Amino acid sequence: MLGEGILKGLAETAKNFAGSYVSKERLTTVEYPEERLPLPEAARNFPFLVYDGGDWEKGLRCVACQICEKECPPKCIFIEKSKDKKPDFAGKMQIYPTRFDIDISVCMSCQICVEVCPFEAIKMDTEYELSTDDRFGGLLHDRHRLAKSNEYYHSIHPTEAAGVDARLAEEKVKVEAKAKADAAAKAKAAADAAAKAAAAPKTPEGAAGTPAPAATKPAAPAAKAPEPATKPAEPAANPEPKKQGGN
């Protein structure tokens, strides 16, 4: 029948219109900001820095390797390294960022910084209410504003955070096992050296005398004086004795 499709479409529209007043599934209007729809776990907006423990500055995972700064397409990350070092999550001494800024007015939320980070230090946040009347300073987030706890990371990305914690725990076990093996090897080497020193012969107490001097190679004979170039003259022969007697 001519116009059958149009009639079906109008009927579906009327059904949804009437149902939006009585069906909870069709009540799509949310009284924002009093009400908010739950965000999916895969949602992402701008990056943040993860820290462990209660102190954000001591627990910051970032070691200022600057890989994210170099790989960032819009170049919105700025990092300055420290002069000293501090232990990381595994107890290894690492440098840390004295400055870590992200200009979110330039950030394109591409997540490349998260993918290239080898220390699981930077992740994507779900916060989107970041509007401000300060066009420059208000949109340049420093490390203090970027730092958020691992518990917060678990609250917004629980599945991903659980996998990250498992990998970090495995790496920490490997580092501790290696440190124990190195300590055991050093202790064994020290014990072997002590046993070798104890097994060496000792001079009896009260024994007089000094050890015999080491044998020396006999001195080479003195070189023979060279013969003179000219041979000395031979003494003259004895004259023949005169005969005695008469004529």
C-alpha beads as a LAMMPS data file, in Angstrom:
LAMMPS data file: protein, C-alpha beads

247 atoms
246 bonds

1 atom types
1 bond types

-500.0 500.0 xlo xhi
-500.0 500.0 ylo yhi
-500.0 500.0 zlo zhi

Masses

1 110.0

Atoms # bond

1 1 1 0.000 0.000 0.000
2 1 1 1.221 3.437 -0.835
3 1 1 2.628 5.227 2.256
4 1 1 2.717 2.069 4.393
5 1 1 6.307 2.746 5.502
6 1 1 5.471 6.293 6.494
7 1 1 2.570 5.110 8.617
8 1 1 4.730 2.516 10.369
9 1 1 7.311 5.167 11.156
10 1 1 4.703 7.524 12.568
11 1 1 3.266 4.710 14.685
12 1 1 6.716 3.942 16.149
13 1 1 7.249 7.618 16.889
14 1 1 3.887 7.891 18.636
15 1 1 4.633 4.766 20.657
16 1 1 7.957 6.135 21.880
17 1 1 6.422 9.538 22.583
18 1 1 3.670 8.076 24.752
19 1 1 5.987 5.572 26.375
20 1 1 8.485 8.252 27.402
21 1 1 5.997 9.398 30.046
22 1 1 5.428 5.994 31.645
23 1 1 8.350 3.688 30.761
24 1 1 11.527 4.067 32.846
25 1 1 13.653 2.797 29.962
26 1 1 12.395 5.673 27.785
27 1 1 12.825 8.372 30.403
28 1 1 16.112 9.520 28.889
29 1 1 16.064 13.066 30.259
30 1 1 18.622 13.504 33.060
31 1 1 18.323 16.461 35.427
32 1 1 21.960 17.538 35.032
33 1 1 23.929 18.526 37.098
34 1 1 21.882 17.068 39.965
35 1 1 21.778 13.755 38.091
36 1 1 24.499 12.184 35.982
37 1 1 24.570 9.144 33.773
38 1 1 27.202 6.556 34.762
39 1 1 30.203 6.696 32.478
40 1 1 31.395 3.532 30.740
41 1 1 34.702 2.097 31.941
42 1 1 36.370 2.776 28.592
43 1 1 35.531 6.504 28.724
44 1 1 38.510 8.843 28.553
45 1 1 39.048 12.557 28.571
46 1 1 42.435 13.948 29.718
47 1 1 45.497 12.267 31.279
48 1 1 46.393 12.149 34.959
49 1 1 49.394 10.845 36.948
50 1 1 49.032 7.799 39.208
51 1 1 50.687 7.639 42.624
52 1 1 50.865 4.874 45.244
53 1 1 50.408 5.334 48.981
54 1 1 49.230 8.376 50.874
55 1 1 51.801 10.949 49.722
56 1 1 51.370 11.976 46.093
57 1 1 54.875 13.422 45.806
58 1 1 56.697 10.409 47.245
59 1 1 54.460 7.817 45.601
60 1 1 54.417 9.263 42.094
61 1 1 55.180 6.489 39.597
62 1 1 56.583 8.840 36.966
63 1 1 60.394 8.720 36.617
64 1 1 60.680 11.633 34.168
65 1 1 61.791 9.443 31.267
66 1 1 60.150 12.006 28.935
67 1 1 58.896 9.365 26.487
68 1 1 55.353 10.746 26.665
69 1 1 56.643 14.266 26.099
70 1 1 58.500 13.185 22.957
71 1 1 55.641 11.056 21.584
72 1 1 52.825 13.554 22.242
73 1 1 51.475 14.669 18.817
74 1 1 50.314 18.185 19.865
75 1 1 53.328 18.645 22.210
76 1 1 51.214 19.614 25.211
77 1 1 53.362 17.847 27.872
78 1 1 56.277 19.632 29.593
79 1 1 58.646 17.736 31.920
80 1 1 61.733 18.733 33.914
81 1 1 63.948 16.112 35.586
82 1 1 65.241 16.124 39.150
83 1 1 68.911 16.236 40.122
84 1 1 68.616 13.553 42.813
85 1 1 66.886 10.162 42.937
86 1 1 64.210 8.435 45.002
87 1 1 63.063 4.787 45.213
88 1 1 60.248 3.784 42.872
89 1 1 57.441 1.264 43.528
90 1 1 59.932 -1.624 43.257
91 1 1 62.573 -0.002 45.475
92 1 1 64.865 0.951 42.610
93 1 1 66.388 4.415 42.768
94 1 1 64.940 6.619 40.035
95 1 1 64.841 10.270 39.095
96 1 1 61.486 12.033 39.314
97 1 1 59.819 15.026 37.643
98 1 1 60.255 18.385 39.353
99 1 1 57.836 19.755 36.769
100 1 1 55.104 17.914 34.878
101 1 1 52.576 20.115 33.090
102 1 1 49.844 19.254 30.592
103 1 1 48.088 21.972 28.608
104 1 1 44.597 20.516 28.268
105 1 1 43.603 23.293 25.897
106 1 1 45.934 21.610 23.396
107 1 1 45.548 17.959 24.445
108 1 1 43.605 15.870 21.918
109 1 1 42.916 12.900 24.271
110 1 1 44.648 10.486 21.884
111 1 1 45.996 8.298 24.760
112 1 1 49.398 7.855 23.088
113 1 1 51.102 9.014 26.292
114 1 1 49.408 6.141 28.143
115 1 1 50.394 3.552 25.561
116 1 1 54.100 4.465 25.475
117 1 1 54.610 4.839 29.252
118 1 1 56.713 1.858 30.493
119 1 1 56.014 2.575 34.180
120 1 1 52.178 2.648 34.177
121 1 1 52.458 6.201 35.507
122 1 1 50.008 8.098 33.292
123 1 1 46.398 7.120 32.604
124 1 1 43.276 8.652 31.076
125 1 1 40.780 10.353 33.347
126 1 1 37.008 10.497 32.899
127 1 1 36.531 13.980 34.361
128 1 1 34.987 16.344 31.844
129 1 1 33.770 19.315 33.899
130 1 1 36.905 21.396 33.373
131 1 1 35.510 24.651 32.040
132 1 1 37.100 27.788 33.481
133 1 1 37.243 31.515 32.869
134 1 1 41.060 31.444 33.014
135 1 1 42.021 30.653 29.454
136 1 1 45.714 30.020 30.124
137 1 1 46.586 29.255 33.744
138 1 1 43.343 27.420 34.398
139 1 1 43.927 24.995 31.526
140 1 1 47.596 24.293 32.325
141 1 1 47.550 21.453 34.859
142 1 1 50.689 20.928 36.963
143 1 1 51.823 17.682 38.601
144 1 1 50.011 18.484 41.841
145 1 1 46.683 18.801 40.038
146 1 1 47.418 15.848 37.756
147 1 1 48.389 13.473 40.589
148 1 1 45.623 11.063 41.615
149 1 1 45.785 7.947 43.758
150 1 1 45.779 4.361 42.595
151 1 1 42.484 3.949 44.442
152 1 1 40.928 6.620 42.227
153 1 1 42.307 4.785 39.184
154 1 1 40.587 1.610 40.410
155 1 1 37.309 3.492 40.837
156 1 1 37.142 4.698 37.215
157 1 1 38.888 1.830 35.374
158 1 1 38.657 -1.212 37.694
159 1 1 39.449 -3.916 35.131
160 1 1 42.399 -2.091 33.627
161 1 1 43.752 -1.075 37.055
162 1 1 43.592 -4.656 38.344
163 1 1 45.654 -5.859 35.374
164 1 1 48.212 -3.087 35.897
165 1 1 48.572 -3.923 39.597
166 1 1 49.119 -7.591 38.760
167 1 1 51.904 -6.742 36.302
168 1 1 53.576 -4.352 38.724
169 1 1 53.403 -6.911 41.534
170 1 1 55.010 -9.515 39.280
171 1 1 57.800 -7.116 38.343
172 1 1 58.356 -6.253 42.005
173 1 1 58.700 -9.945 42.904
174 1 1 61.289 -10.379 40.146
175 1 1 63.285 -7.370 41.341
176 1 1 63.224 -8.599 44.958
177 1 1 64.267 -12.112 43.888
178 1 1 67.167 -10.713 41.884
179 1 1 68.260 -8.552 44.825
180 1 1 68.170 -11.580 47.153
181 1 1 70.180 -13.658 44.677
182 1 1 72.804 -10.926 44.381
183 1 1 73.036 -10.600 48.171
184 1 1 73.404 -14.370 48.543
185 1 1 76.155 -14.467 45.903
186 1 1 78.068 -11.682 47.672
187 1 1 77.701 -13.429 51.046
188 1 1 78.966 -16.707 49.563
189 1 1 81.950 -14.983 47.988
190 1 1 82.811 -13.338 51.320
191 1 1 82.493 -16.690 53.148
192 1 1 84.735 -18.431 50.599
193 1 1 87.348 -15.705 50.962
194 1 1 87.238 -16.000 54.778
195 1 1 87.575 -19.815 54.620
196 1 1 90.519 -19.530 52.238
197 1 1 92.236 -17.087 54.542
198 1 1 91.646 -19.360 57.552
199 1 1 93.112 -22.388 55.723
200 1 1 96.370 -20.585 54.876
201 1 1 99.446 -21.739 57.006
202 1 1 100.372 -19.468 59.908
203 1 1 103.811 -18.781 61.486
204 1 1 104.039 -20.343 65.001
205 1 1 103.975 -17.861 67.833
206 1 1 107.404 -17.087 69.350
207 1 1 109.326 -18.484 66.389
208 1 1 112.455 -16.426 65.855
209 1 1 114.080 -15.637 62.659
210 1 1 112.999 -14.133 59.516
211 1 1 112.075 -15.917 56.346
212 1 1 114.993 -16.821 54.158
213 1 1 115.673 -14.300 51.480
214 1 1 114.526 -15.248 48.083
215 1 1 117.156 -16.848 45.898
216 1 1 118.792 -14.398 43.624
217 1 1 120.304 -15.042 40.296
218 1 1 124.154 -14.998 40.402
219 1 1 125.675 -11.896 39.000
220 1 1 127.034 -12.190 35.539
221 1 1 130.907 -12.202 35.305
222 1 1 132.509 -8.910 34.585
223 1 1 133.097 -8.241 30.967
224 1 1 136.681 -8.888 29.805
225 1 1 138.613 -5.757 29.105
226 1 1 139.173 -5.305 25.401
227 1 1 142.679 -5.968 24.081
228 1 1 144.641 -2.952 22.953
229 1 1 144.530 -2.226 19.298
230 1 1 148.341 -2.330 18.893
231 1 1 150.397 -5.317 19.990
232 1 1 153.197 -4.375 22.466
233 1 1 156.732 -4.577 21.092
234 1 1 158.615 -7.816 21.886
235 1 1 161.810 -7.454 23.983
236 1 1 165.099 -7.489 22.023
237 1 1 166.897 -10.832 21.713
238 1 1 169.921 -11.423 24.004
239 1 1 173.216 -10.607 22.153
240 1 1 175.406 -13.574 21.388
241 1 1 178.104 -13.932 24.094
242 1 1 181.679 -13.111 23.067
243 1 1 184.206 -15.948 22.917
244 1 1 187.057 -15.720 25.391
245 1 1 190.640 -16.894 24.657
246 1 1 193.707 -16.058 22.588
247 1 1 194.073 -15.528 18.993

Bonds

1 1 1 2
2 1 2 3
3 1 3 4
4 1 4 5
5 1 5 6
6 1 6 7
7 1 7 8
8 1 8 9
9 1 9 10
10 1 10 11
11 1 11 12
12 1 12 13
13 1 13 14
14 1 14 15
15 1 15 16
16 1 16 17
17 1 17 18
18 1 18 19
19 1 19 20
20 1 20 21
21 1 21 22
22 1 22 23
23 1 23 24
24 1 24 25
25 1 25 26
26 1 26 27
27 1 27 28
28 1 28 29
29 1 29 30
30 1 30 31
31 1 31 32
32 1 32 33
33 1 33 34
34 1 34 35
35 1 35 36
36 1 36 37
37 1 37 38
38 1 38 39
39 1 39 40
40 1 40 41
41 1 41 42
42 1 42 43
43 1 43 44
44 1 44 45
45 1 45 46
46 1 46 47
47 1 47 48
48 1 48 49
49 1 49 50
50 1 50 51
51 1 51 52
52 1 52 53
53 1 53 54
54 1 54 55
55 1 55 56
56 1 56 57
57 1 57 58
58 1 58 59
59 1 59 60
60 1 60 61
61 1 61 62
62 1 62 63
63 1 63 64
64 1 64 65
65 1 65 66
66 1 66 67
67 1 67 68
68 1 68 69
69 1 69 70
70 1 70 71
71 1 71 72
72 1 72 73
73 1 73 74
74 1 74 75
75 1 75 76
76 1 76 77
77 1 77 78
78 1 78 79
79 1 79 80
80 1 80 81
81 1 81 82
82 1 82 83
83 1 83 84
84 1 84 85
85 1 85 86
86 1 86 87
87 1 87 88
88 1 88 89
89 1 89 90
90 1 90 91
91 1 91 92
92 1 92 93
93 1 93 94
94 1 94 95
95 1 95 96
96 1 96 97
97 1 97 98
98 1 98 99
99 1 99 100
100 1 100 101
101 1 101 102
102 1 102 103
103 1 103 104
104 1 104 105
105 1 105 106
106 1 106 107
107 1 107 108
108 1 108 109
109 1 109 110
110 1 110 111
111 1 111 112
112 1 112 113
113 1 113 114
114 1 114 115
115 1 115 116
116 1 116 117
117 1 117 118
118 1 118 119
119 1 119 120
120 1 120 121
121 1 121 122
122 1 122 123
123 1 123 124
124 1 124 125
125 1 125 126
126 1 126 127
127 1 127 128
128 1 128 129
129 1 129 130
130 1 130 131
131 1 131 132
132 1 132 133
133 1 133 134
134 1 134 135
135 1 135 136
136 1 136 137
137 1 137 138
138 1 138 139
139 1 139 140
140 1 140 141
141 1 141 142
142 1 142 143
143 1 143 144
144 1 144 145
145 1 145 146
146 1 146 147
147 1 147 148
148 1 148 149
149 1 149 150
150 1 150 151
151 1 151 152
152 1 152 153
153 1 153 154
154 1 154 155
155 1 155 156
156 1 156 157
157 1 157 158
158 1 158 159
159 1 159 160
160 1 160 161
161 1 161 162
162 1 162 163
163 1 163 164
164 1 164 165
165 1 165 166
166 1 166 167
167 1 167 168
168 1 168 169
169 1 169 170
170 1 170 171
171 1 171 172
172 1 172 173
173 1 173 174
174 1 174 175
175 1 175 176
176 1 176 177
177 1 177 178
178 1 178 179
179 1 179 180
180 1 180 181
181 1 181 182
182 1 182 183
183 1 183 184
184 1 184 185
185 1 185 186
186 1 186 187
187 1 187 188
188 1 188 189
189 1 189 190
190 1 190 191
191 1 191 192
192 1 192 193
193 1 193 194
194 1 194 195
195 1 195 196
196 1 196 197
197 1 197 198
198 1 198 199
199 1 199 200
200 1 200 201
201 1 201 202
202 1 202 203
203 1 203 204
204 1 204 205
205 1 205 206
206 1 206 207
207 1 207 208
208 1 208 209
209 1 209 210
210 1 210 211
211 1 211 212
212 1 212 213
213 1 213 214
214 1 214 215
215 1 215 216
216 1 216 217
217 1 217 218
218 1 218 219
219 1 219 220
220 1 220 221
221 1 221 222
222 1 222 223
223 1 223 224
224 1 224 225
225 1 225 226
226 1 226 227
227 1 227 228
228 1 228 229
229 1 229 230
230 1 230 231
231 1 231 232
232 1 232 233
233 1 233 234
234 1 234 235
235 1 235 236
236 1 236 237
237 1 237 238
238 1 238 239
239 1 239 240
240 1 240 241
241 1 241 242
242 1 242 243
243 1 243 244
244 1 244 245
245 1 245 246
246 1 246 247
